[in-house]
């Protein structure tokens, strides 16, 4: 594109037009391009999307894919479907995905055919299966679905779940069906190959030691033979190497040296995986507590070796080492930041559990989000309210701060780079708690105590494990906001001193 388009749909049209022209596409009209762009835009602009929005497509392309038309088209379509987050399929999505699902509790292909003859409805419960057809035909359209299933390594009739790569599979099916009139089947296979590679965080096969890129290469060879694809072995190797690049760009923030950017991307995922946080003002202490517990567990579970991938020395061993080490650094950094947030929220949950329950809006204890972090700010301005999170707390001692990561403390105290609708940038309680404890004590407490779900017994255990002065400072600040529970909060703090 030689100029900056004024909206996402136009930008998608220009990206796809340039890619398709490079590939010598046929039957390409502005109407076709617009229809595809609108489909992608509508699919990725559903209210459930936050990180995986349309902007993610362009973030991916600009990481080094812009000169490869197959990679660009793969990026445009790779996150069209996010079934478990979006809560179902739209009417238009379901039509493009005929043959991949049955509605309700159907078990057989006959049941599936019956449901496909019915009127499609969005937000319907679907069961997804690989087809049981061999597509022994030269007709291009009939070969597309079984070809994509072969590239994804599915067996005929196999149930397909999110853990099997459901979202990527359905996105690939949509991509090849939308592009089938413009591109030869070989190009469609290479696009499906790229989208398959974006299934994240897969370990090598325990029995064979093969990576999923090794398996993808074998799947492409099978597809070549089964569907008479005019692809040389060299082009398949290049196709899997391209798929590695697309996959690595898709998780590129894990390999960045910019910790702020990594954290912003991480935080933007929370509303996608925690539906309650989409209710900006009314999610409860327990709901946010659960979200942070899950995120803390993710950082503890994810191994940097399974984030980035290579195939036949692409990317190079040196580049893979760099990406993996930066990923390791980001995961360590993220675990400290999220751990501090999780512990601070656990303290709120502890006071909640001991004063009437934590199944109440978080804002009861923290105060409403400040004007710039929430919509409808006219009401907030008239109320002249301010979150208790924004009040200044005592500075931890230099000795205590020396036991912390300087950057983690700085971001907790001064704020993340990007605002969200469910949390303010700054985290003064978490900063004070982290700065008072240090890395070792934070890790020890999180390891020794089960903090979610919070019970009265666990609440007392946590409060007694923390320095009394720290609990007192945060408890007093909390009591200033939670007026209906202020007296009980202060009584609890007094009991800790007895």
N, C-alpha and C positions, 0 to 999 in steps of 0.2 A: 504494500500500500504506500502511495506517495503522499498521502495526507492523513490527518487524524480524523476518523469518523466520529460522529457526534453521539452514537449510541452503540450498544453491544450488538444489536442485530446487524447493523451495517458493517461493523467490524468483523463479525463472523462471516458475512457474505464475502467481504474482500479477502479474508484469509483463505476461505475455501475456494473461491474463484481462482486465486493465484496458484494454489496447490493443484487444482484440477487441470488448469491450463498446462502446467508443467508436465502433467501425466498424459496429456493429449486426450482429455476426456471428450466423450461424445454426448450428444443430446443435452448439452448444458445450457440452460436458459436462466435469465434473472428470476423468473418465477420459481424454477426449481431450487435455485440457490436461496431465495427468500424463504421458501417453505422449509428447507432444511434448517436454516438459521433460526426461524421462528420456533421450530420444534426443539432445537437445542436450548434456546433462550427460555422457553416455557418450562422445559424439564428441569433446568438448573436454577430457576427463579422461584421455585415453590418455597413457601414460607419456612419449611423445615431446613432449607439450605443456609449455611453460614460460611463455612470454609469452602465447601464444594459448590460454589456459585459460578456464574459465568466468568467472573474475573479469573478464576483458577485456570480456565482454558488458556488465557493469554499469559498468565504467569508461567505456565508450562512451556508454551511456545517460545517465549523470550529467553528461556534458559539454554538455548542452543539448538532448538528444533526448527527454527524458521526457514532454513534452506532445504529441508527435506520434506517434500510434499506428502509422502506416506505418513511421516511422523506428525505433520500438521493436522491432517485429517483424523488421525488416531486421537490426537489431543482434543479435537473438537467434540468427538463423540464419546470419549472414554468414561465419562461420569454422567451420561444421560440418565441412567437408572441408578437409584440409590434406594432400593426397595424397602429395606428395613428402617430407613430414616424417614422417607417420604410417606410411609404408611400405606403403600399400595401402588397401583398403576393408574395413570390418567387414561381417559377414553382413547386418545390418540396413541399412547404408548402400547396399550393392550392390542390395538389393531395391528401395529407393526410386529407384535410378538406372537402372532398366531402360531400355534404348534409347539409352544414352549411350556404351556401351563394348562391346568384345569382349575376351575373355581370350586371352592368348598372342599369337601373331603373325598373327592374322586380318587380312585385307585388305578384305573385302567385307561388304556388309550381310547377305548370306546366311550368311557365317561368324559374324557377330555374333549372328544369330538362333539359330544352333546353340548358341553358348556361353551364351546367356540361358536356353535350355531345360535346361541342366545345373544341377546343384546349386551354389549360390553358396558360395564359400569365401573367408574373409578372407585377407589377405596373398598374394593372387594377382596376377600381373602383368597389367595391363589396358592396352588401347589405347582411347583416347577419340576419338569422332567426333561431328560434328553429323549429325543424321538426314538422310535424303534424301527425307522425306515432306513434302508440302505441307499436310497436315492440312486438306483442304477438307471440313470437317465442322462441324456446329454443336455436336457433342458436346464438352463442356467439357474433360474429361480429355485427350482426344486432341489438343487444341489447345495444351496447356500447354507441352510440350517444344519444339515448333517456335516457339512464341511467345518463350520464353526465349532460344532460339538466335538469333532475329531481334533481340531487344533487345541481345544481346551482339555482334551484327554478324557472325555466322558464316555461311558459305556451306554449302549442302547437301553432306553427305559430307566436309566439311573435317576433317582430323585436328586435335585440340585438345590443346595442350601447356600446361605450367605458364606458359610465357611468353605464351600467348594468353589467360590468365585462367582456366585449368582449375579451380583451387580455388574461385574465386568463382562460376563457372558451375555447378559441381556443387552448391555450397551453395544457389544460387538455385533449382535444379531441386528440391532437397529441400524448400526453403521453400514453393514454390507447390504441391507435391504434398501436403505435410502440411496445408496451410491450405485446400486446394481445396474441402472440404466446408463450410467456415465463411465464406468470403469470395467476393465476385464476382470474375470474371476481371480486371476493371479494377484492383481493389486488388492482386491478385497481380502484375499487370504493373508497378505502381508499386513493389512490394517488390523485384521482380527488377531494376528500374531502379536502386534504391539499392544493391543488392549488386554490380551491375556496376561502379558508380562506385568501389568500394573496391579495384579492381585498381590497385596503386600505381605511382607514379613513371613516368607515361607522358608522352612529349614530344608537342608538336603535330605534326601530319602535315607532313612535309617538303615535299610537293608543294602541298597546299592551304592549309596554315597553320591548319587547323581544330584546335581542342583536342579531347580525347576527350569532353568534355562537349558540345561542338557535335555530334559524331558520335552521342553517346548520344541527343540530342534528335531527330536525324534517324532513328535506329533506332526510337525510340518512335513517331514519325509513321508509319513503315513498318508497325510492329506494329499500330497503330490501324487502318490501312486493311486490312491483310492478314487480321486476325482480328476485324474488326468490333467494335472496342472502343469503348464509349460514354465516350470521354474527349474533352473539349474541348481546343482548342489551349492555352487558359489553364491547364488542369489538367496538361497535359504539361509546360509551362514550369515550373509549380510543382513538378512531380514531379522534374524534373532539378535544380532549385534545392535541393530537399530532398536529392537524391542527393549534391550538392556538400557539403551540411552533414554528412551521414553519412560521406562520404569524408574530409572535413577532420577530423572528430572521431576517425576511425579512426587517423589519424597525428598526433593532437593533441599528443603529447609533443614532436614536432619544433618546435612553435611555442611551447613553454612558456618562461617566464623562469626556471624552476627547473632549473638545470643538474644538480643531484643527481638529480631525478626523470627527466630525460632520460637520464642515464647509467645509472641503474638499469634503465630499460626497455630500453636498448640491450644491456646486459650479459645481461639475461634471455633475449635472443634467441639467444645463442651456442649453447646446447645443442640448440636446434631445428634450427639449420643445420649443426651439427657433431656427428654422432652419437656420436663417441668421447667427448665431454665428458659424456655421460650415464653413463658408467662412472666414477663419482665418484672412485675411488681409483687407477685403473690406466691412465688415459690417459697417453700418452707425451709426452716433450718435443716430438717432431716433430709430434704431433697438435695440441697446444695452439699450437705455433708456426704451423701452417697456419691454425688458426682465427683467430688474431690477424692474420695476413697478409691473410686475406680481409676481416676487419672494417676493417683499415686501408685496403685498396683501396676498400671501399664508401664510406668517408668521403671519399676522394679523388675518387671518381667521381660521387657523387650531387650534382646541382645543385638548389639550393633552389627554383628557379623551377618544378620539376616535382612538388613535394611537395603543395602546396595548390592548390585549383582554385576557379574561380567560373564562373557562368553568368548572363549578363544582369544584371550588377552585384550578384550575390548569391553570396558576401558582398560587401560594399562594397569599392571600390578602396582605401579607407583601411585596412580590416581586412585585406585581402589583402597590402598593403604591410607591415603590422605582422607578420603571420604569416610572410611570406617573410624579413623581416629577422631575426626571432628564429630562424628555421630556419637562416639563414646563420650566426648567432652560435653556435648549438648544434653545427652541423657543424664549425666551426672549433675549438670547444672539444673536441668529441669526437675530432677528428683528432689533436689534441695529446695527449690522454689515451691514446688507443689507440696512437698512435705511440710514446709513452714505454713503454707496456707491451710493444709489439711489439719495440722495440729491446732492452729488458731480457731478454725471452725469447730474442731472437736471440743475446744474449751467453751465456745458458745453453746454447743449441743449439751455439754455437761451442765452448765448453768440452766439451760432449758429443761433438761430432764429432771432436775432437782427443784424446779420452781413451777411446775405445772405442765411440762411436756414441751418437746421440740417440734411438734407438728403444727407450728404457727409460722406466719411469714417471717423470713429472716430480718426484714426491716424493723420488726418490733425491737430487736436487740441492737441493730447497727444504725438505724435511722434510714430514711429514704435516700435513694441515690441522688447525688447532687444534680443540679440543673443540666449540666452538659452531658450527663450519662443517661438521661432518660428523656422520653418524648413528652409532649404535652406540658412544656416547661412553664406555661403561664400560671397553672395552678401552683406549681412549686414556688414561683416567684412571689405570688400573693401570700403564700404561707410563710415565706422566708425561712424555710427549714434547711437544715444542713446535716449530712450524714455524720454520725459519731465517728465514722472511719476517718473523717477529715480533721478531727481535732489532734493537736500535737500531744504526744506522750513523752515521758522522760527518755533521754538518750541513754542507751546501754553504756556501760563503762568501757573504756578503751581495752581493758583486759579481756572483757567478754567478746568485744567485736573482733579481737585478734584471732578468735577461734572460729570465725565465720568466713564464708566467701564474701569478699568485698562487693562483688558485682551482684550477687543474690540479695544481699542486704540493701544495696543501693536501689535496686529495682523494686523491692518490697516497700521501701521507705518513700521513694520519689515517684514511682509509678511505671507501669508498662508504657510502651510507645503508643499503642493503639487502644482506643476506648471500646468497650462492649456495652450492650444494652442490659446485661445482667450483673455486672460487677464493676466497681470503680477501678481506676488504674492503680491507685495507691492501696497499700495494705498495712496501715500503721500497727494494727494489733499483731499481725503476723511478723512484721519487721521487729517490733519490740520483743516479741517472744523469741524469735530466731536470734536476735542480737544478744539477748540475755542468756540463751542456752548454748549457742555454738553448734557446729556440725555434729560433733560426736554425741552430745546429749540429745539433740534432736533425733538422730538415727536410733539411739538406744531406746528412747521413749516410744517411738513409732514401732520398734521391733518388739518391745516387751508388753505393750498394751494393745488390746483389741478395742478399737475406738468406734467402730460402726457395726451394727446399730448401737447407739448410745443407750445405756441403761443406768439406773441410779447407782448400782454397784460399780460399774465402769466409770461413772462420773466421779465418784469419790476417789477411786483409784487414780484417775488422771490428775485431779486437783491436788492430791497429796504428793504426787510424783513431781509436780512443778514447783519451782521456787515460790514461796508464799508471797514475796513482794511482787513478783510478776503477776500472779493471780489477783492480788489486791488491786494493782494498778488497772488491769484490764477490767476486772469486776466492777470497780468504782465507775469507770468510764461507761461500761455497759448499763449500769444502774441509772445513769443520767438520762439514758434514752428509753429504756424499758421501764417506764414509770410504774406500771401495774405490777412489776416483779422486783422493783428496786429494793424494798425492805428485805425480801427473802434472799436476794443476791448478797446483800451486805451481811445478813445473818450467817450465810454460808461462809463468807470470807472470814468473819469473826471466829467461827467454829474451827477453822483451819489453824488459827493462832493459839487455840487452847491446848 
